[in-house]
């Protein structure tokens, strides 16, 4: 059976290798606690995947992806918090039936913008639409005025700072600095036991592969080719009659939607959402994940996210004071020595070595087939 046109041979191999790692090797080799850590790491992989499209292909570096990650996470957290705040569960409060942090802040009824999150269907739609719409408004305001490069990066960083301050300041509606905590059930299904964590891990992996397939489709389509051309020669693409701003807005919105899905899965796996995942520092860390994996590689971004977070966990457990220095050194090394990240190392060093070994093996088998046979391709005559 023919493979889809948007999947090349290398893409199929990459999908198979990643599926083997995430679906077979890690679940069989890790306990539930460590597997849940991997699930947490993979929520950031959604953001890194979006950055490959927005930054790697489109050339627009966003330092505010934590905003969209947080929006998706808060949408899911609001639904879970309302489900956990039934009258029976909150009967000791002065106002039963509302989230505890609202009761602490003397709010006596659920605000209007919380009301849609009583429905799981509306919550899922909000996770997909709200961050994408916000990204559209920001992208249209910037790209229509041809704001790009470092200026766009700084503006997105400022938006991340503003959103963090806003969430913390509106404590009665957002939970403030503590965020939204004590999340228990999803449609009556307890998300806290070990077996639930394992199920959520595989659900997250399925969503991740869905996003990867969508990203591969975009990359191999005419849209993807225009994004790459726009990154290299923006004026030439504009003079060819294409709306550069609209293409940039699309890539930015798609990256925001991916980040929001990751944020929603983070809330389900970890059991809370706070402004510490919205601000400047987590947004920059997400860019580092992409840079380490390779900003031009869809699969590299996934592996880069896993590698950096595994290193972060290992070093922070043993040397908690040195982790930030290690992260900074890692980023500097990638920028100066391996600008294309893990994907570049594979393409420039590992893949040629594999090709040479395969070529030598074919040459050897060609010689052994018979002395009178033709000399194998690339094999020296003796």
N, C-alpha and C positions, 0 to 999 in steps of 0.2 A: 504494500500500500504506500502511495506517495505521501511524503510528509508535507505539511502546510508550507505555502510559499514563504511565509514570514519566519520559518524556522530553518536555519542552515544546519549543516552537519555538526559544526562546532557548537551551535546552540543546543542541539539535541544531546550531545555529549555532556555539555555543561549542566543541563537540566537533570540528566540521569545521575551525574556525580553528586549534585547538590541534594537530589532526592535520596540517594543512598546514604549520604551523611546525616540528613535531618530526619529521615523516616526510619532508618534501620540502625545505623551505627550509634548515634547519640542516645536514642531511647533505650537501646540494649546495654549500653556501657555506663550510663549515669543513673544515680538514684533520683528520686522524685524532686528532692530539693535542688540538685544541680540542674535537672531538666527544666525546672521552673525558672532557674537563672538564665538558661539558654532561651527560654520563651521570652523573658524580659529583654535579652539582647536582640532577639529577632524583631521586637517591636520597633527598635531603632533602625533595623534594616529597611523597614518601609520608608523611613525618612531618607536614608542613604540612596535608596532606589529612585526616589523622586528627585533627589539632587543630581543624579546622573543625567536625568532628562533635562532638568532646568539649568544646571551649571555645566555639566560635561558636554551635552549636545547643544543646548541653547545659548551657552555662554553667559548666563545671568546668575551670579553668585548671590544666594540668599543667606544672610546670617540671622534669619528670624524664623527658621522652620519649626523651632520649638513652639511658636504661637499656634500653628496648625496642629501640631502634635497635642498640645494642651487643649485646644478647642474640641478635638475628637474625644480626648480623654474626659474632659468635663461633661460633654454631652452624655457619654455612657455613665459617668459617675452620678449625674443628676437623676437618671432613670433608676439606677440601683439604689440610690439613697432614698428616693421616694418609696420604693418597694420595701426598704428596710424600716421606713418610718410610719408603719401602720399604727393605728390607734392603740392596738394591743401592745406593740413593742415600745411605744412612747407614753404609756399611761402615767408614768411618774413625772412627766413634764408638766409645766404650768399650762401649756397648750398642746395636748396630745394630737398626733396626726401630722406634725410638721417635723422637718429635720432638726436635730438637736441644736446645731449652731444657730439656727433661726430663733429657737426658743431662748437661748442664752442672750441673744441680742434684742429681746423683747419684740420680735416680729410675731404677730398673732395669726397670720394666714399666709398661704403659699403664694408667692408673687406670680403675676400673669405669665412671665416668660418661663416659669417652671412648669406651668400647667401641661404643655404638650408632651412633657417627658413622663407622664403617666402611661403613655402608649409606647410599646417597644417598636412598633412600625414607624411612628413619627420620630423616635429616637434614632433609628438607623438612617432615616432620611436626613435628619439634622446632622448626623456625623458626616454624611457625604456632601450635603448642600451648604451648610453654614461655613465651614472653612473654605470651601471652593468659592463661594460667593464673596467672602472677605478677601480672598486672594485675587479675585477678579477686580474688585474695587481698588485694591492697592496697585495691582498690575496695570490697570487702565490709567490710573492717575499718574503712574511713573512712565510706562512705556509709550503712551500716546504723546508724551512730552519729550520723548527720546532721552529719558533719564536712565542711564545704565552704568555698567562698570562699577567702580568703587563707590560711586554716589548711591547706586541702588543698594549695594551691600550695607552701607552705613545707615540708610533709611530703614531697611528691614531690621537692622540691629536696634535702632531707636524704637521701632514698633514693638519689638520683643520686650524692651525695657518698660515701655508705657503699659503694655498689657499686664506685665507682672505687677506693677504699682497699682493698676486698676483692680486686679483680682484681690490683692492684699487689702486694699482700702475698703472694698465692699464686703467686709467680713460677714455681715448678716445674710448676704445672698450667695456668697461663694465659699464660705468657710475660712476666709482669710489666709494667714500664713500657714495654718495647719492643713488647709485643703479640705476635700470631702473624703471622710474616712468611714470605717465601720460598715463596709459594703458586704452584703451577705449572700443574697440570692438573685438569680436571674429567672424570672417567671416561675418562682417557687423552687428552682433547682439550686441547691447550695453549692457555691463556687469555691468554698474554702477547703474541703477535704482533698487528700492526695489524688484520688481517682479523678476528681473534677479538674485538677491541675493538668493531669495527663491528657484528658479529653480536650481541654482548652489549648494545649500545646499543638495537638494535631489539627485542630480547627484553624489555629493561627498559621501553621505551615501551609494549609490548603489556601488560605487567603493570600499568603505571600507568593505562592506559585501562580495564583491568578493575576496578581499585580505584575509579576515577572513576565508572564505571557503578554499582558497588555503593553508593557514597556518594550518587549521584543517586537511586537507588531508595529508600534510607533517608530522604532528605530529603523526597521526595514521598509517602512512605507515611504511614500513621496514626502510626507510630512517630516519624517526623520531626516531625510536627505536635505530638505530645505533648512531644518534647524542647524545641521552641521555646516551647510554653506553660509548660513547667516552668522554663525559663530566666527567663521574664517573671514568672510568678505561681506559684512552687513550692507554696505552701500551698494555693492553690486547686486545683491538680492533685492534691495529696495528699487533700484533702477530697472530691474527686470519686471517690475509690476506687482510684486508681492507685498502684502502688508506685514512688515517686520514686527510691528507692535502686536498684531493679533497672534502671530506665531509665538512670540515671547509670553503673551498672556496665557495662551493655551498651555505651554510647558509649565509655567508657574502654577496655574490652577491644578493641573494634573499632579504635580509634586505636592501641592497642599492636600489634595484628596488622599494620596498615598500616606502622607504623614498623619492625617486624621484617623485613618484606619489603624495605623500603628498605635496611636494614642488610645483609641478605644480598646484595643487588645491589651495594651499595657494596664489599663484600669481593671479589666477582667482578670488578668493574671496576677497582678500585685495586690489589688483590693483597695486602692485609694488613688487619688489624683491631687496634686498640690502645685502651687505656682513655681516651685523649684524646678519643674520640668518645662517651664514656659519661657524663661528668661534668656539672657545673652549667653551665659556659660554653657547650658545644655545645647543651645543652637550651634555654638562654635564646635562643641564636641561632635555633634552630628556631621558637621562639615569635615572634621578630621577623620571620622570613620570612612567617609567617601573618598577622601584624598589618599588614605592608606590603602584602601582596596583598589583605587584607580577610578578617577572621575569619568573616564571614558568607557568603563566596563560595568555592565549590569550585574554580572556574577561577581566581579571583583568587589563591588560595593558590599555585597552580602558577606563575603569572606572577610573583608576589612572590618566590618562591624563586629563580627564574631571574634576576630583576632584581638582587636583593641580592647573589647570588653572582657575577654578572658584574661588578658594581661592586666587590666585594671583590677579585676577581682583578685588575681593571684598576688599582685604587688601590694595592693591595699590591705590584704590579709597579713602579709609578712612585713611590709615596710610602708605603713600608712602615710608617713610624712613625706615619702619620696615619690608618691605616685604622680603628683602634678608635674614635678620636674621630668619624670619619665615620659609623660604624655607630651610635654613641650619638646623634649629631645626627639621623640618619635616623629612629631610633625615636621620639625626642622630637617631631620634626616630624609624624610620622604620628599620634601620640597627640593632639597639641594642634591640628593644623590639619586633618588628614584622618583622623578616627578610624575610618572604614570602609575605609581603604587605597585601593589602585588600583581596586578594584571600586566604591567609593563615588565616586571621581572620575569613573569611566565613567558611573555611573548619574546623578549629579547635574549633570555638565557636558557630557560628550561625547554621551551618548545623546539628551538634549533637543535639542542642536544638530543632530544627524543627523535627528531627527524633524522639526524645523522646515524643514531643507533639503528633505526628501522632501515635506513638506506644500506648500512653495512650488512645487516642481517639478510636483506634481499640480495645483496651482491654475493654474499657467501653461499646462499642457497642456489643462486644462479650458476656458480662455479661447480658446485657439487653435483649438479644435474647431468653433467657430462663434459668431457674435455673438448668434444667437437661442437658443443653448443655455442651460441653467440655470447659475447661478453655482456654482462649485465650493465644496465644504465649506470653511468657514473663510476664504474669499477675500472681501475687501471689495468692495462694489459701487462701481463708478466712475460 
